[in-house]
Amino acid sequence: MTDTVKVPEPKGTSTTERENAERGFTASPSLAKNLQTVLVDFIALQLVAKQAHWNIVGPNFRDLHLNLDEVVDIARAGADEIAERMRALHATADGRPAVVAEQTALPEFPAGEISTHDAIDLTVRAVESTVGTMRQVHDEVDSADPTTADIFHEYISKLEQQAWFLSAETRTPSD
């Protein structure tokens, strides 16, 4: 095993050839790139949440273990919906591991066992990073394709709710 990974050239910003009866909207290179950016963060989020799910230890283990699977489910559904939206708009999605590792904005998650409280903080950061990516590209996406922006709205809402659920575990009431 080597210590380096060869990253393939990303293909997520190319468009497909139209065939048969397909005459619909085609994503611009900019829209395809923005969707690819969101896609890799969704894929990375599901991996981060699963890593935490498998390796947490400590207080409220079971509740957090189950909550992390909710995050995984949302991230998986989001990745699938974004990738399928890309395909519907004649763009290609690129979810290969090396591409995700190179392109994601999510912070690195530590290896090994992790305390429930540390996992909460790190997972919330990953969720907020994913939401931040969608918010960062939102206006450009909305001007190019309001339908795709509507998909973003749904996932921003779901993920912000999960960040609240998770972070409430370690918060104290404000005065």
Stockholm file with secondary structure:
# STOCKHOLM 1.0

chainA/1-175         MTDTVKVPEPKGTSTTERENAERGFTASPSLAKNLQTVLVDFIALQLVAKQAHWNIVGPNFRDLHLNLDEVVDIARAGADEIAERMRALHATADGRPAVVAEQTALPEFPAGEISTHDAIDLTVRAVESTVGTMRQVHDEVDSADPTTADIFHEYISKLEQQAWFLSAETRTPSD
#=GR chainA/1-175 SS CCSCCCCCCCCTTCBCCCCTTCCSCCCCHHHHHHHHHHHHHHHHHHHHHHHHHHHEESTTHHHHHHHHHHHHHHHHHHHHHHHHHHHHTTBCCCCCHHHHHHHCCSCCCCSSCEEHHHHHHHHHHHHHHHHHHHHHHHHHHHHHCHHHHHHHHHHHHHHHHHHHHHHHTTCCCCC
#=GC SS_cons         CCSCCCCCCCCTTCBCCCCTTCCSCCCCHHHHHHHHHHHHHHHHHHHHHHHHHHHEESTTHHHHHHHHHHHHHHHHHHHHHHHHHHHHTTBCCCCCHHHHHHHCCSCCCCSSCEEHHHHHHHHHHHHHHHHHHHHHHHHHHHHHCHHHHHHHHHHHHHHHHHHHHHHHTTCCCCC
//
